Amino acid sequence: MALAMMDTNKRYGIVSRLLHWGMALLFVWQFSSAAARVFFEDTPLESFLWGTHSQVGVVLLALVVVRGVWALINAPRRPTSVSVMATLGHLALYGLMIAVPTIALIRQYGSGRALDVFGFNLMPGFDGEKIAWMTELGGLLHGELGWTLLALIVGHVVMAILHRKLTNHDVLSRMT
């Protein structure tokens, strides 16, 4: 069976599925690094995982933009949503997948620290005073919205399972 690249009204194509599951794996890594930072501070596990947090966050932000563009390109062909709540849930997921790393980038810039991602300098640092509103925004919202994103992701998984068991909408098979 050949794998369709483009989405159809019955199923997501290989590009959509690779973006979805690839990002899912990166989110597991990302939330593991955040959990290690909270629960295993000053341990080798935290050092190993946390050292990749910013880089993986930038990759996830880039992938969500690619995924959004790909979704727009495929919009007329995609499987229809099973409910208004599912549509709103997906919009909330996308909103947080953009907001959380964007707020972190704002905080990073305001801190004056450089940002290197896999050897590429994306943001030069600067000397002088930090930009308080930027660092405060990040301190106030990045972590809290990140954990909210995790809760929505867990809800997303639970609802995919419940749709199959309770309503016979096998939404999971459309993405596998």
N, C-alpha and C positions, 0 to 999 in steps of 0.2 A: 504494500500500500504506500503510495507516494504521499508525502506530507505537504499539504498546501501551505504556501508561504503567507497568503492573504487570509484574513478572517472570512468566514461564511456565516449565514444566518443560523447555522446549526452548531458551529464550533469555531474556536479561535485558531488561527493559523500558527505555524511554527514560530514565527517571529514574536507574536504576542505571548505565546507560551514560554518561550525562552526568556523573554523579558520578565514575565511574571514570576517564574520559578527561580531564575537567577537572582532577582531582587529579593525573593523570599529567603534564599540562602544568605545573602548579604545582610538582611535584616536580622537573621538569627545571630550572625557574627556581631553585628552592631549592638544589639540588645545584650548579648553576652558580655561585650566589653563594658557596657554601662553597668551591668549587674556586678561584674568583677570590681569595678571602681567603687561601688557602694558597699558590697559585702566582703570583698577580699582585698581591701586597701593595703598597699605596701607589701604585696606578695608578688612572687614571680608570675603568677597567673594574671594578676592585674597589670603588671608591667608589660607582659606580652600582648594581651588583648587591647589595653588602653592605648598603647603606642600606635595602633592602627585606626583608632576611632575617627579622627579627623579625615584621614584619607578615604576611608570607606564611606563616610558621610558625603564627601564631595562626589564620589563615584555614584552613590545612590541618587543624589540630586541631579546629576547629569542623566542618569538612566530614567528617572521619572519624567524629565523633559522629553527625552527620546520616546518614552512610552506614551506620553500624552500626545505627541505629534503623530505617532503611529496609530493611536486610537482615533484621532481625527481623520486621518487618511482612510481608515477602515470603517468609519462610522456608519455609512449606509449598508454595509455588509454584516456588521457584527450581530451576534445573538442579542435578542431583545432582553431587556431587564425583566426580572420576574415581579418586581413591585416598585412603587415609588420609594419605599424605605430602602430597598437595595440600591437604587440610584443615589439617594441621599447619602447612604453609607459609603458608597464608592467616591462620591464627591468629597466627603469628609476625609477619607483616606488620602486622596490626591492632594487636598489642601494641606493636610499635615505633613505629607511627604515632601512638600515644597517649603512650607513654613519653618519646620524644625531645623533643617540644615541652613536655610537662609538666615535665620536668627543667629545661628552659630557663626556664620560667616561675618555677620554684622559685628558680633561680639569680638571675633578674632581681629577684625580690622581695628576696632576701637581700642583693643588692648595694645596695639603697636607691635605685636609679634608677627613675624613673617609666617606665611603658610606655604609649605612645600608638600606637594602631593606626588609621591612616587618619583622624586628627584626633580620635579618641575616646580619652579617658584610661581605660585599663583597669586600671591599677595606679598609684596615687600613689607617689611616692618618699618617702623619709624621711631626716632628718638623723640623724647619729650613726653608731655602729659598724655595719659590715656584719655579717650573720649568717653566721658562718664555715661552719657545716655546710651551709648552703644553697648558698653560692657554691662550696664545695669539691665538693659533689655534682655540680653543673653542670659544673665544670671537669673532673671526673674522667670523667663519663659522657656528657654531651650529644654531643660530637663523635664519640666512639668508637661510640656506639650509632647515631648518624646515618650514619656510614660503613657500619656493619653493615646498616642499613636499605637503603642503596644496593645493597649486595651482594645482599641478598634480592630487591630489585626487579629487578636484572639477572637473577638466577636465575629469578624469576617469568616474565620475558619469554622467556628461553631455554627454560624448560619448556613454555610455551605453544606455542612453535615445534616443539619435539621431540615433544610429544604428537601434533601433526598429522602430522609426518613418520614417526614410529616406531610409533605405536599407532592411527592413524586416528581419534583423538579430536580432532575439530576444535573445541577449546575456545575458540579465538580468535573463531570466527564467532558464538559465543554472546554475545560482548561487543562486537561490531561491528555 
